[in-house]
Every structure is written in C-alpha cells, then in structure tokens.
Amino acid sequence: METVFWILLLIVFYTFAGYSILLAILLPFKKAISKNRINPEVKSTDLPRVCMFVAAYNESSYVDVKVANLLDLDYPRDLIQYLWITDGSDDGTPEMLKKYPQMEVHHLPDRKGKIHAMNRGIQFVDAPIVIFSDSNTTLCKQAIRVMVDTFNNPEVGCIAGEKRIVNLKADGAAGSGENIYWKFESWVKWMDSELNSVVGAVGELFAIRTSLYSEVENDTILDDFVISLRIAEQGYRIAYTPNAYAIETASANVSEEMKRKVRIAAGGLQTIGRLKELLNPFRYGLLSVQYISHKVLRWTIAPIALFSLLFINFFIVLDRESWSFDNFYSIFFYFQASMYLLALLGGFFERHKIRFKLLFVPFYFTAINYASILGWVRFLKGKQSVNWEKSKRA
C-alpha cells in the first residue's frame, strides 16, 4: 500500500504543481540558450486582411454587445471580414445581425453543433488569418494587432489568446474558483509557450493561418483544442499572447460550472483518441511531454489518484496503528482530511450564499476533479452530444 501511496502522491503532485514548477526551472535555461523564441512584440508594417469568425447558436442577448466590440477593435475595418455562422439559431440571432451591414452572416436552419458550423464556415473565409471568438466574450481593443504581430514569426501556425474571468464582488465559489484557476492556467500557458508551444487553445479567442485549417470530425467536443493541436502536429508552434485577451463572466454557480467541466472532461478523453499520435515523444519530442503533463494526466489518472490517495492513506495509518503527528503518513492524512473538510464547508457556504472566498478554492478544486470522474462515466456511456446546453453565466 505504501508503494501505491507514493505513486499516487507523485501523480497528483506532478499534475497539479510539479509540472508548473518544472517549467519555471527550465525556462531560464531555455531563454539563455535560445535565439528563436516567439516574440509577440514584433511590429508589423504590412497589415494583412483578417477574418473575425463567430459561430453562434441562439445568442440574441449578446449580439449587439459583441458587434459593438468587434467594430471597436484597433484594426482597419476595411481589412477585417466579420463572419458569423448561426446554424440552428431560432431566437432571432441571424435577423438581429442583419441590422449591421458590416456583418457577413451564413445561416442554416438545422443545428449540428459548433464544429460543424466551423467546418462549414471556413469555406467563406476570405483572409490569410482567421480569428475565432465566442459570441459571449469581449475582446480587448488591441487583440487583432497583437495576434497579427505574432504571426510575423513563420514558425507560428496558431495563437492562443488569454481568457480572463471578470472578478465580481458577488461571485460565489464558481466565480472565485474559476478566476483563480484561469490565472494559474494562464501562467502555465505562458511558460509552455516560452519553452516550446502552448498545449491547445480555448474557443474564447484563438487565431490560425487559414491555410493550415483541416476539417475536424463533426462529433468533436473540444473543437478549439483539436484544431490548434493538429496545427502543432504539422510542425508549427502555438504561441500564447497574454496581451490579446477575451473577457468572460464566470459561471452563474457551481452547478453550471460542473456542467462545463463534465463536458470538457468527457471531451478531453475523446480528444486523447483523436490526437493519439501526440502521445509519442519519440515523434513529437517536447510537445508530447507538454501535452501529457498539462492535459492528459488531468483528464485521466490525476483525478482518480487524488481521491484514491485519501483512502490508501487511511488504510496505511490504520495498519500502522499510529494516529499521532509523529510520522509523515498520519500528518498527510490529517492534511487531506482537513482539505476535504474545508471543501465541504465551502460547499455549505456556497449553498447558503455566504461569501467566504478563501474556502471556495478547495471547494472548487475538489468539484472540478469530481467533474472529471463524472466525465469518465459520461465518456464510457457515450452520452456526450456535440450539441449541449450552454452554462449560465454570472
């Protein structure tokens, strides 16, 4: 049992902390010897045409705000193609967009999922660079210019923008936990990019060279992730641009956030099969190590190891008949038990609308890992539809 304990502890530590520590250690050495790092500060003198691509399903409540945001971006409007694919929308989204002559709208009555809309919409792109963005996010003013400048490096095939969560005073566990999670995730992505390449992009904001887009299977759940990493499989880097960011409000509550996380976990397991070649470090080198460390372990072994660790720890202490603070196993058991107790307390505060954000962190961490276990169940049952009910935002 002690051997199993140390294996589980190593998996948990490396996945949630060790990998980021390793990146922080390796990065200074990389910077000292590398002369070909991605430099997003290079300024472009010849501005290319870009396509702002939005796949929207029943987003009438966001249309006016999103259009205003797109028209306010710091880039010549005559060099921007504003492309909307609204397939399946029946709440007036395509009709609302017709008020804006700058917007190019393509609509079909049938709803077949976001990736089907993206696969269909790519044929209408009339620009060498396409920037994907969700309709419920607000882009920073300089987003296009930062991304265009980053594409000056010919090694860059895809750019992952930063996702920022609005931090509201009224946020509960979902808002507090998601905000902290994305701040940490952004730091790890920045280190991934500086070392070699980001491991995937998020749909709130990412850009690709249009010529590198390859059609993705229409039942794909994590479309943004698969599109970006298939470009990396072609030998291009995925750069990270923290100065090009999308702002989004947090999930309305933990239940809504759990819906997202379960779907992402199930989609992650599907993705591992779709990108199985990336599991081979002999072919993809450092990119494979990053992919396994940053994503695969989180989606597969780590959540199971996290919850199993408490039970294995308990049986070791029980077998040793030593419950005092005179050995590592008992000390670590009490540490784990106290963290779960704080998580339960955070859940109690969340349900009763008591705002004590310090307790929301262990609660959110426990909840998202539990969601990963549920994602396993959903994936094995094959019940994850490409069409899904959107999570309500705060």
Summary of the structure (lengths in Angstrom):
residues: 394
radius of gyration: 22.1
end to end distance: 44.3
largest distance: 75.4
contacts: 1311
relative contact order: 0.14
helix: 56%
strand: 13%
